[in-house]
Amino acid sequence: MSSLSTHVLDTVSGRPAAGMRIMLWSADSLLAEGETDGDGRLRDFPALAAGAYTLAFHVADYFREQGADLPDPPFLDVVPIHFGVVAEGHYHVPLLASPWAYSTYRGS
């Protein structure tokens, strides 16, 4: 089994994205959901077996709560990051986000 964590950075403010809603999916099953803490981190995920997963980051809701004037519909709404777990260990999936762009990578 593997562990999972994520960290979201708000590239508009240059700060951690505290309070962003994130959902973890496996196929069509919701496994967990929560909000990032004051440091933009979420660590409370269940242990993961090998397989395909999706983290869904609620980017538009977060930026609206920060006061961003977003169009309807927003350019980015829920950002899905599809990733695979193939071996035991720790998987860290960071997201750098703005209302108009995002970037991710496998962190440590």
C-alpha positions as CSV (number, residue, x, y, z in Angstrom):
1,M,0.0,0.0,0.0
2,S,1.1,3.6,-0.7
3,S,0.5,6.9,1.0
4,L,-0.6,10.1,-0.7
5,S,-0.3,13.8,0.0
6,T,-0.8,17.0,-1.9
7,H,0.2,20.6,-1.7
8,V,-1.5,23.5,-3.5
9,L,0.2,26.8,-4.2
10,D,-1.8,29.9,-5.3
11,T,0.4,31.4,-8.0
12,V,-1.7,34.7,-8.0
13,S,-0.9,35.5,-4.4
14,G,2.3,33.5,-4.1
15,R,1.0,31.7,-1.0
16,P,-0.3,28.3,-0.1
17,A,-3.9,27.7,-1.2
18,A,-5.6,27.2,2.2
19,G,-9.2,25.9,2.0
20,M,-9.2,24.4,-1.5
21,R,-11.6,21.4,-1.7
22,I,-10.0,18.3,-3.1
23,M,-11.6,14.9,-3.9
24,L,-9.8,11.6,-4.5
25,W,-11.4,9.1,-7.0
26,S,-10.7,5.6,-8.1
27,A,-12.6,4.8,-11.2
28,D,-16.1,5.9,-10.3
29,S,-15.7,5.7,-6.6
30,L,-15.1,8.7,-4.3
31,L,-12.4,7.5,-1.8
32,A,-11.9,10.8,0.2
33,E,-12.4,14.5,0.2
34,G,-11.2,17.4,2.2
35,E,-9.8,20.9,2.2
36,T,-6.2,22.0,2.3
37,D,-4.9,23.3,5.6
38,G,-3.3,26.7,6.3
39,D,-0.1,25.5,4.5
40,G,-2.1,24.4,1.4
41,R,-1.6,20.7,2.3
42,L,-3.9,17.8,2.5
43,R,-2.6,14.5,3.9
44,D,-5.7,12.7,5.1
45,F,-6.0,10.2,2.3
46,P,-6.5,6.4,2.6
47,A,-3.7,4.0,1.8
48,L,-3.6,3.3,-1.9
49,A,-3.2,0.0,-3.7
50,A,-1.6,-0.1,-7.2
51,G,-4.0,1.4,-9.7
52,A,-5.3,4.5,-11.4
53,Y,-6.6,7.5,-9.4
54,T,-7.8,11.0,-9.9
55,L,-7.3,14.0,-7.6
56,A,-10.0,16.7,-8.4
57,F,-8.9,20.2,-7.3
58,H,-11.8,22.7,-7.0
59,V,-9.8,25.6,-8.4
60,A,-12.7,28.0,-9.5
61,D,-14.5,27.8,-6.1
62,Y,-11.2,28.5,-4.3
63,F,-10.4,31.6,-6.4
64,R,-14.0,32.9,-6.2
65,E,-13.6,32.7,-2.4
66,Q,-10.4,34.7,-2.7
67,G,-12.4,37.5,-4.5
68,A,-11.4,36.7,-8.1
69,D,-13.9,37.9,-10.7
70,L,-14.2,34.8,-12.8
71,P,-16.3,34.4,-15.9
72,D,-19.2,32.0,-16.0
73,P,-18.3,29.4,-16.9
74,P,-14.7,29.8,-15.5
75,F,-11.7,28.9,-17.7
76,L,-10.6,26.3,-15.1
77,D,-13.2,24.9,-12.8
78,V,-12.3,21.5,-11.3
79,V,-8.8,20.4,-12.3
80,P,-8.4,16.6,-12.5
81,I,-5.0,15.1,-12.1
82,H,-5.0,11.5,-13.3
83,F,-2.1,9.5,-11.9
84,G,-1.0,5.9,-11.4
85,V,0.3,4.1,-8.3
86,V,2.6,1.2,-9.3
87,A,4.7,0.5,-6.2
88,E,4.6,0.9,-2.5
89,G,5.9,4.2,-1.2
90,H,4.8,7.8,-0.9
91,Y,3.1,9.7,-3.7
92,H,3.1,13.5,-3.4
93,V,1.1,15.4,-6.1
94,P,1.6,19.2,-5.8
95,L,-0.5,21.7,-7.8
96,L,0.5,25.2,-8.7
97,A,-2.7,27.0,-9.8
98,S,-4.2,30.3,-10.9
99,P,-7.6,30.9,-12.5
100,W,-6.0,30.6,-15.9
101,A,-3.2,27.9,-15.6
102,Y,-1.9,25.0,-13.6
103,S,1.1,22.8,-13.3
104,T,1.8,19.6,-11.5
105,Y,4.6,17.0,-11.0
106,R,5.5,14.1,-8.8
107,G,6.9,15.6,-5.7
108,S,8.7,14.0,-2.8
